[in-house]
Amino acid sequence: MPNSNSTSGASIELLNVTKQYPNQDQAAVENFSMKINPGELIMLVGPSGCGKTTTMKMINRIIEPTSGSITIDGEDVLSLDQNTLRRRIGYVIQQIGLFPHMTIAENVSVVPKLLGWSKEKTAARVEELLSVVELDPKTFLNRYPKQLSGGQQQRVGVARALAADPPVMLMDEPFGATDPITREKLQAEFLRLQESIGKTIVFVTHDFDEAIKLGDRIAVLGPKSKIEQFDTPAKILANPASAYVSSFIGEGAALKRLALLLVGNTKMGAANKAHAKAGSVKVSDNLREALDRIVLAGGNTIGVQDASGAAVGSLSIEQISEALGADVSALGK
């Protein structure tokens, strides 16, 4: 559940939004419409040049729409002063954009200072946010960006975007420049963070696996930001709307669906010491992780433990297969 001390997410609606650049025959974005619920994490995925970043940047008016309307909690963003609007919207980009001549504390406090916050309130918020993104304030407050790793810099970028507690966050491939191991860790931390803050997030990526892992809903975009499919990750994986959408999913759709299903929600067998010797998974693990461990152990069944490490059951390859089939059947109803 979102932290009661933070501002909850806001609804966003884009209606027939178009961006036509001068001296170009075709629009970059054409008649784009989407409703986003408060607290949703929406992934915009599509090939380079399809208009996904342009679409996102029109929400905070870094790019001005040519026509159409955009509202946040019913308020027309085109009627607001640009600077006022952007202070209400967190923005995280791949390049991070930290000011190299400022300390980490100074970087995170940029927007609070612009809003006229007191030094005491600003300092407390900076320390709070560094702790939230798992950077020890005592260690990092007075460091400069060049003294941080890429993953640490990206955490600071997220903290800075959250500094004024905005209801909306826009994220443009924020983890794209990190190595695979760091990216996976940042994704996991981001999901944990979103669970506690409950912001409305529009997240642009070209990585469909990232979209599956992070998104409440995914919009698969074609040229001019045409929405080819807009649905939950599970439903897109089970029922792609077209060959175009299937091309984004790629091979292994069933394995990707397994990553969305939790061990604890799966019908299990009885706990068995023999199965536990082959290894175990937690009820909080997903079925993809469970299958990987069964295969690595060279067996057919693995033990299941609760959060405390107590044995609560066993899980077989057949039960994983049944869970996958049941998931597909449920999606069709």
Residue pairs with C-beta under 8 A, 6 or more apart in sequence:
1 195
1 196
1 198
2 8
2 9
2 39
2 195
2 196
2 197
2 198
3 196
3 197
3 198
6 165
6 196
6 197
6 198
7 165
7 166
7 167
7 199
8 38
8 39
8 167
8 198
8 199
9 38
9 39
9 40
9 167
9 168
9 198
9 199
9 200
9 201
10 38
10 72
10 73
10 167
10 168
10 200
11 35
11 36
11 37
11 38
11 71
11 72
11 73
11 74
11 200
12 34
12 35
12 36
12 59
12 70
12 71
12 72
12 168
12 200
12 202
13 34
13 35
13 36
13 69
13 70
13 71
14 32
14 33
14 34
14 55
14 58
14 59
14 68
14 69
14 70
15 33
15 68
15 69
15 70
15 71
16 31
16 32
16 33
16 67
16 68
16 69
17 29
17 31
17 32
17 33
17 55
17 58
17 65
17 67
17 68
17 69
17 70
18 27
18 29
18 30
18 31
18 32
18 65
18 66
18 67
18 68
19 27
19 28
19 29
19 51
19 54
19 55
19 58
19 63
19 65
19 66
20 27
20 28
20 66
21 28
26 224
27 66
27 224
28 51
28 54
28 224
28 225
29 51
29 54
29 55
29 58
29 65
29 224
29 225
30 224
30 225
30 226
31 68
32 51
32 55
32 68
32 225
32 227
34 42
34 219
34 227
34 230
36 42
36 200
36 202
37 200
38 167
38 200
39 198
39 199
39 200
40 200
40 201
40 216
40 217
41 194
41 201
41 203
41 214
41 215
41 216
42 201
42 202
42 203
42 215
42 216
42 217
42 218
42 219
43 203
43 204
43 205
43 210
43 211
43 214
43 215
43 217
43 218
43 219
44 52
44 55
44 56
44 202
44 203
44 204
44 205
44 219
44 221
45 52
45 204
45 205
45 206
45 207
45 208
45 211
45 218
45 219
45 220
45 221
45 248
46 52
46 206
46 220
46 221
46 222
46 225
46 248
47 206
48 206
49 223
50 221
50 222
50 223
50 224
50 225
51 221
51 223
51 224
51 225
52 204
52 221
52 225
53 172
53 204
54 63
54 225
55 221
55 225
56 170
56 172
56 202
56 204
57 63
57 170
57 172
58 64
58 65
58 70
59 70
59 72
59 77
59 89
59 168
59 170
59 202
60 77
60 85
60 86
60 89
60 91
60 170
61 77
61 78
61 82
61 85
61 86
62 86
65 78
69 76
69 78
70 76
70 77
70 78
71 77
72 88
72 89
72 167
72 168
73 167
77 85
87 111
87 114
87 115
87 164
87 166
88 164
88 166
88 167
88 168
89 166
89 168
89 169
89 170
90 161
90 162
90 163
90 164
90 166
90 168
90 169
90 170
90 199
91 161
91 169
91 170
91 171
91 172
92 154
92 157
92 158
92 161
92 169
92 170
92 171
92 172
92 174
93 157
93 171
93 172
93 173
93 174
94 172
94 173
94 174
94 175
94 176
94 177
95 177
96 145
96 153
96 154
96 156
96 157
97 157
98 104
98 107
98 145
98 153
98 156
98 157
98 160
99 106
99 107
99 110
99 145
100 144
100 145
100 146
101 144
102 110
102 144
102 145
103 141
103 142
103 143
103 144
104 130
104 135
104 140
104 141
104 142
104 143
104 144
104 145
104 148
104 156
105 123
105 126
105 141
105 142
107 145
107 156
107 160
108 125
108 126
108 129
108 130
108 156
108 159
108 160
108 163
109 122
109 123
109 125
109 126
109 163
110 160
110 163
111 160
111 163
111 164
112 121
112 122
112 125
112 126
112 163
112 164
113 122
115 164
117 125
125 163
126 137
126 141
126 159
126 163
127 137
127 141
129 159
129 162
129 163
130 136
130 137
130 140
130 141
130 156
130 159
131 137
132 159
132 162
132 193
132 196
133 155
133 156
133 158
133 159
133 189
133 193
134 155
134 189
135 152
135 155
135 156
135 159
140 148
140 152
140 156
145 153
145 156
148 156
149 182
150 177
150 178
150 179
150 182
151 178
151 182
151 185
151 186
154 174
154 175
154 178
154 186
155 186
155 189
157 174
158 174
158 190
158 193
161 169
161 171
162 169
162 197
162 199
166 199
167 199
167 200
168 199
168 200
168 201
168 202
169 199
169 200
169 201
169 202
170 201
170 202
171 201
171 202
171 203
171 204
172 204
173 204
173 205
173 206
174 186
174 203
175 182
175 183
175 186
175 187
175 190
175 210
176 183
176 205
176 206
176 207
178 186
183 210
187 210
187 213
187 214
190 214
191 213
191 214
194 201
203 211
203 214
203 215
205 211
208 248
208 249
208 250
209 256
211 218
211 233
212 218
212 233
212 237
212 256
212 259
212 260
213 259
215 233
216 232
217 230
217 231
217 232
217 233
218 229
218 230
218 231
218 232
218 233
218 236
219 227
219 229
219 230
220 227
220 228
220 229
220 230
220 236
220 241
220 244
220 245
220 248
221 227
221 228
222 228
222 244
228 241
228 242
228 244
228 245
229 236
229 240
229 241
229 242
229 245
233 260
234 257
234 260
234 327
234 331
235 331
236 245
236 249
237 249
237 253
237 256
237 257
237 260
238 253
238 257
238 327
238 328
238 331
238 332
239 331
239 332
240 246
240 249
240 253
249 256
254 324
255 288
255 291
256 288
257 324
257 327
257 328
258 286
258 287
258 288
258 291
258 320
258 324
259 286
259 287
259 288
259 289
260 286
260 327
261 286
261 287
261 323
261 324
261 327
262 283
262 284
262 285
262 286
262 287
263 281
263 282
263 283
263 284
263 285
263 286
263 287
263 290
263 304
263 315
264 283
264 284
266 287
266 315
266 319
266 320
266 323
267 319
267 322
267 323
268 304
268 312
268 313
268 314
268 315
268 319
269 275
269 301
269 313
269 314
269 315
269 316
269 319
270 313
270 314
271 303
271 304
271 311
271 312
271 313
271 314
272 301
272 303
272 314
275 301
275 302
275 303
275 314
276 303
276 311
277 303
278 294
278 297
278 299
278 301
278 302
278 303
279 293
279 294
279 296
279 297
279 302
279 303
280 302
280 303
280 304
280 305
280 311
281 289
281 290
281 293
281 302
281 303
281 304
281 305
281 315
282 304
282 305
282 306
282 307
283 304
283 305
283 306
283 307
283 312
284 307
287 320
287 323
287 324
290 302
290 315
290 320
291 317
291 320
293 302
294 300
294 301
294 302
294 315
294 316
294 317
294 320
300 316
300 317
300 318
301 314
301 315
301 316
301 317
302 314
302 315
302 316
303 311
303 313
303 314
303 315
304 311
304 312
304 313
304 314
304 315
305 311
305 312
306 312
